[in-house]
Amino acid sequence: MLDCTNLDLHYGAAQALKKVALKAQPGKVTCVMGRNGVGKTSLMRAIIGQEKITGGDITWEGTSISSMRPHERARRGLAIVPQGREIFPLLTVKENLETGFAPLARKDRYIPREIFDLFPVLESMLGRRGGDLSGGQQQQLAIGRALVTRPRLLILDEPTEGIQPSIIKDIGRAIEVLRAKGDIAIVLVEQYFEFAWALADEVMVLDRGEAVIAGPKADLVETEVQKKLSV
């Protein structure tokens, strides 16, 4: 389980996160919502080690990882699909997927069949360059690359951004399949409310670096959450 407690994060004198607490459990989707610039991506980058927290602690599977570097966290099963996808445009689809081999033991350096079951288009385009794919196909490739690492924590940062509706549905179905496996904790950062709400088990709303709503979706009122997002 991921357990973030009292996280502070500063960029110089500016405080991006203020005493933020977040938990994510295997078999559940934790959705982090909020307007642009409220700290969502900063929180995700802190979890995977790309930003250094200035207070609090990040615990994964019972061990503090706050002082670990990103590659050490990746080896412990953390993976992120970053906002903007960040695929390698000149590498083929197959080569992009193989970049996920880096944190794996040699025996595990192969592309799991599950990825092509989730996103069949990738199998048919293995020899095409990543930059030649549509935005939606690139997003599927970015998720596939993260899954190559065999993550136990999967962070998805704005996966529907700029994506056509048909592929948004495919991504939603893939998230449901991964949740149903029961061995992956999923953190979904999303501004598309209907998509996030439909998938969420747990919900957090950030505003100006602070959690203004947090808890199981079943305990929250949908209209109240929407109000916080529109303020």
N, C-alpha and C positions, 0 to 999 in steps of 0.2 A: 504494500500500500504506500502511496505517496502521502506525506503529511508535511505541509508547509505551515510553520507557526510564526506569527508576528514578523512577517518579512518587511524590512525596509530596504529601499534601493534609492540611491542618489546619483544624479548626473551633475557633478560639481555641487553647487549650492541648491540645485533644484531637486526636490524629493518626488520620485516617480511612484513609489509604493510606500504605504503607511500602514504598518501592523496588519498586513494581509495574511489571512489563514486560508488554506485550501487543502482539501483531501480528495484523493481519487483511488477507487478500489477496483480490483479486477472484476470484469463482468458488468461494469457500470460506465455510463457516459456522464462526465462532469462538464457542464457547459459554463463557459465564462463569457459574459456579455457586457456590452457597454459601448458608448459612442467612441469615435476616433480620439486618440490621444489621452485616454484615461488610465493607461498602464497595462493593458491586456498583453501586448507583445513583450513589454518589459518583464512581466511576470513569467511568461513562457521562457524567455531567454535566461532568466535567473534560474529556472528549474533545470535547464539543460547545461548551465554553466557558462553561457556566453556573456552574462553580466554578473558582476560580483555583488552580492547582497551586502548591505551595511548594518543589518541587524536581523535577528531571528535565526531560524534554522530550517533546513530542508532535509527531511528524512525519507529514505526509500528502502522499503523492505526491512525496516528496523535499524538501519544504519544511516548516520548523518553523512550526507554527500556534499555539504555546503562548501567544503574546501577542495573538492575534487575538480579536476579539469574536465572539459567537455568530452574528450575521448575516453576518460575513465568512466564517466557516467554512461556513455554509449555502450561500453563493455558490460555494464551492469543492467542493460536492457532498456535504456531510455532512448527514444527516437522522436524526432520532430519533422513535420512537414511544414516548412516555413511559409510565411506570407510571401506571395510572389513566386512560389514554387522553387526557384533557384536550381533548375536543372542545368545540365551542360549542353548548350545548343549544338555544339559541333560533334559531340559523341552520339553514337547510335543509342537507340532505346536499350538494347542489350548492355552496352557499355555503361550507360547511366545506371541501370539496375545493379551492375557489378560493382559500382562504387560503394554500394552498401556492404560489401564484403569486409571492409576495413576493420571493424571491431570483432569479426568472427574468427573462431578457431578454423584451421585449415579444412577440417572435415565438414564444416558447415558452409563452405563457400560454394554454394549453388543457389539457383533461383527457385524458391518453392513453387510447386504447381498451384498452390492456393492463389497466388497473385494473378495468374492468368484466368483462374476460375472467377475471381472478383472482377477483373478488367480484361475481358477477352481481346479487346482491340490491341492491347500491348503485344500479345503473342503474334498477331498478324503484322506488326510493324517493327519487329526486333531489329531489322537492318536499316531502318530509317533514322535520320538524324533527329535528335530531340527538338532542334529549332524548327523543323518542318512540320511538327505536330500542331494541332489547334490548341488553344488555351485549355480547353477541357481535357484533351488527351494528355497535355503536359501535367495537368493536375493529377490525373490518374497515375502517370509515370512517377510523380513525386511521392505519392502515397505508396506505390509499389516499391520504390527504392527504400523507403522507411521500413516496409514490411520485410524486405530482404534481411534486415539486421535481426530478425526474430524478436521484436520488442515486447517487453512486458508492460511498458508505459508508452502509449502513442499519443503525441500532442499534434493536433491539427489546428493550424493558425489560419483562420479565414479561408477554408477550403472552397467555399462557393463564390469567392470574389471573382467577378468577371467571367463566370462560367454559364454556359447555356443550360436551360432548364432540364433537358433530357439527361445531361451528365450530372447535374445536381442530384437527380433522382438515383442515378447509378451510385454516386458517392454515399448517399444516405443509406441505400441498401447494403453497401459494403460495410459501413459502420455498424449496421444492425447485425450482420453476419459475424463481425469481429467481436462485438459485445457478447453474442450468444455463445461464443467459444468458452467464455468464462475465465480466461487466463490473461486477458489484456485489460489494463486500466486505460481508459480513453479520456483525454482532456480536449474538449472542442471549444475553440475560440471562434465566435461567430456574431455577425451583426444581422444576418438574415433571421429574424425572430422566429418565423413559423418553422423553419428548418431546425433551428436549435431546440425549440420547445418540444417539437415532435420526438426528438431523439433523447432529450435530457432525462437523466435519473436524478442528478443533483444540479443546482443552479447557483451561480454567483454573478452578481451585477457589480461592476466596478464603476466608480465615479471619482475622478480626481485622485486616483491612486488608492482609494479606500473601498472596501467591500460594503455596499449599502444594502444588499440583500444577499443572503446565503442560506442554503438548506435544501432538503429533498423537494423535488418538484411537487410531490403529492401534498406537501404542507403549504405551498405557495398559491396565491391567487394570480392567475394569468394577467388579468387587467392591471393589477398593482405592479407587477413586474414591468409591463409595457409602459406604465406611467414613469417609472424610474428611468427607463431608457429614452424617454422623450423629453425629459426635463433639461 
